[in-house]
Amino acid sequence: MAYKFIKWFEELSKEDVPLVGGKGANLGEMTKAGIPVPPGFCVTAEAYKYFVENVKVSKEDIKKILGEKANKGTIAEVLAQAPDEPRILQEWIMDIISRTNVDDSKQLQENTEAIRELIKALDMPPEIADEIKQAYKELSQRFGQEEVYVAVRSSATAEDLPEASFAGQQETYLDVLGADDVIDKVKKCWASLWTARATFYRAKQGFDHSKVYLSAVVQKMVNSEKSGVMFTANPVTNNRNEIMINASWGLGEAVVSGAVTPDEYIVEKGTWKIKEKVIAKKEVMVVRNPETGKGTVMVKVAEYLGPEWVEKQVLTDEQIIEVAKMGQRIEEHYGWPQDIEWAYDKDDGKLYIVQSRPITTLKEETAGEEVEEVEEAEVILKGLGASPGIGAGRVVVIFDANEIDKVKEGDVLVTTMTNPDMVPAMKRAAAIITDEGGRTSHAAIVSRELGIPCVVGTKEATKKLKTGMYVTVDGARGLVYKGIVKSLVKKKEEAKAEAGAAGAVAAAPLVTGTLVKVNVSMPEVAERAAATGADGVGLLRAEHMILSIGQHPIKFIREGKEEELVEKLAEGIEKVAAAFYPRPVWYRTLDAPTNEFREMPGGEDEPEERNPMLGWRGIRRGLDQPELLRAEFKAIKKVVEKGYNNIGVMLPLVSHPEQIRKAKEIAREVGLEPHKDVAWGVMIEVPAAAIIIEDLIREGIDFISFGTNDLTQYTLAIDRDNERVAKLYDETHPAVLKLIKHVIKVCKRYGVETSICGQAGSDPKMARILVRLGIDSISANPDAVQLIRQVVAQEERKLMLEAARRQLFEEEEEEDLF
């Protein structure tokens, strides 16, 4: 059959990017070069172009497809001004895009979603569909099968170029089976050309939307036993003599998406010496869905393969060298360092290359020329030291979560202010610098938990620092130095070595009467937090677990995917509960302000609030949207049913006993019994809660925890994220301390456990005060647990000494009387 819209890999070369995109062209190029690439074909960009330029749509068609969305915003404007006769789809798309302000996140989300819905709803022209069916049939016959499993991947025609990486902007579908399913996934790939993220990226990179098309790669699916990613130049150090390999079990999607921490191997080119091996705990893996036989699911390695596989080395040393040599061969063919996805097929045991693209973050200069190493420390910026440590690397300035892919491993992230959507980039950063925020801002709290140096409140970091510069960051003193300051970096390495040596001979941890717990934001750091020896988790935040699902949780529920949301939450909670078992873990229900939700897909209905910190958050939102609170309680119930009896539920921003009562009713609806299945507590963050603490206790609570970040800002009327009034923010202010003292006193009377999980819990000065006030536990950030434990032990010894001396003096006075 002569194809018009199909090209087989063997027909393609690297010159065919305009026809099949970077991914398709590279697969063709490697196939011709004899690289072991699973066979396949490309549905060319001409097919997409034919689709948008020949399929006609009327106003009425659009109204039927989009429903209510057609009656508001940009879509309504376009329909009102368009002619009555049907127009080709491309004209509708360009009309919508030309009226879209890409810097308006809400408008961008709405308009691109409408374009995607149109593409997916319209029928593929039969002349294209017939060719796809025939090509899929031929591919299946090559393997002696009626239907073969394939991967369907997007390949944009501006993708994978050295000067502008579009990698990951569009969709990929794995374990697709059957011609109809392939056609459906090709259309979904076409639609993904118009995600908000991809559209924003093209606009900022100066690409003409009307000239960017998309090809879909249809490739024989590798039945991966093990897979991963390889960089043929070290992306952290820019050392081109080293190859970095990441490896994990199952399909490579888990590694690419960051869902799993893979093994990491560093191999020296030429000598093929394995210089470094870091064997990670690989908790999850992606496999073909065993129930449906199509698509993929994430499973636990311990359950799917066995517990011994979690910390087992993925690649043998021989395989590490085989993968590295294959990478060198591909790099030599292209003449540029490559970012390569590879897999070992468990059916034949062979190594396959499923994708290769240029590494776009390397420069022509060598690492020695590119990185400015200096002896003298020249301060170029000052701010508030928010997370201690020294970090050094290449600056990447971003202003929006849509840009987080620009931040590579080891970069210094510079932004106005971080938000939960930026957490994936924060995890990769060597250090973080922000214009705004104080020591209790999102950037500060997350950085401390991740152990990443951070400087906040610089006011002008995004203006003074430029992408590509090299800086050294002192997160303790709040200083940013020009270049890589060798003396500081050396001190950091020496400190790490000393800490490691000290840890090897460390004595047993101090035992204190006041428990010292730890705050945890992300399940990924649970084991690191547990290794501090903390007496439990005084605060497990829900926000990052919920916000990391990629779209508004209410949208998840309303689309009938509540169980998926519950499963993701339960997985995160269980990871923390298991790491600390049998030590207690207190889970705080969702407390995300509206501005954090608004930027998410599906968040367009979030209200605009002048001050979200004072608005619709905490238990207020939970009771107004009980379906979300119910999902959280269902997730906790799942974990409890697995035998984890160490979980407590903590309600944020409580100000009235009725809120506790209603929350308990929702918990009981899903079969979660307060005080029996889980401990039940509230946050004391609002002065009202402190004042009426006795009423809250009568409603039935087992514990309270002070959220001093909020309690301080609400008591003193200070915006905690405003660096201009940071000097007035003081958790030891007499008014705050009086509220804390009152609550502890009343709770002691009723046998209610007291704790603190705000930023003040990591402050030695505050810890001393709290011990004297009789608090039961203090929950600190992971980096402060050991320090706070020492402070608590010292203060408890002081109290005992003071008590002994008082008794001695009293006895002496009694003796004097006689």
Secondary structure, DSSP 8 states (H G I E B T S, - for coil): ---SSEEEGGG--GGGHHHHHHHHHHHHHHHHTT-----EEEE-HHHHHHHHHH-EE-HHHHHHHHGGGGGSHHHHHHHHHS-SS-EEHHHHHHHHHHT--TT-HHHHHHHHHHHHHHHHHS---HHHHHHHHHHHHHHHHHTT-SS--EEEEEEETTTTBTTB--TTSS-EEEEE-SHHHHHHHHHHHHHGGG-HHHHHHHHHHT--GGG--EEEEEEE---EEEEEEEESS-TTT--TTEEEEEEEEB-THHHHHTSS--EEEEEETTT--EEEEE-----EEEEE-TTTSSSEEEEEHHHHT-GGGTTS-SS-HHHHHHHHHHHHHHHHHHTS-EEEEEEEETTT--EEEEEEEE-SS--SS-HHHHS-EESS--EEEE-EEEE-SEEEEEEEE-SSGGGGGG--TT-EEEES---GGGHHHHHH-SEEEESS--TTSHHHHHHHHHT--EEE--S-HHHH--TT-EEEEETTTTEEEESEEHHHHHHHHHHHHHHHHHHHT-------SSEEEEEES-GGGHHHHHTTT-SSEEEEESHHHHHTTSS-HHHHHHTT-HHHHHHHHHHHHHHHHHHHTTS-EEEE-----HHHHHTSTT-TTS---S-GGGSS-HHHHHHHSHHHHHHHHHHHHHHHHTT---EEEEETT--SHHHHHHHHHHHHHTT--BTTTBEEEEEE-SHHHHHTHHHHHHHH-SEEEE-HHHHHHHHHT--TT-GGGGGG--TT-HHHHHHHHHHHHHHHHHT-EEEE-SGGGG-HHHHHHHHHHT-SEEEE-GGGHHHHHHHHHHHHHHHHHHHHHHHHHHHHHHHHH-
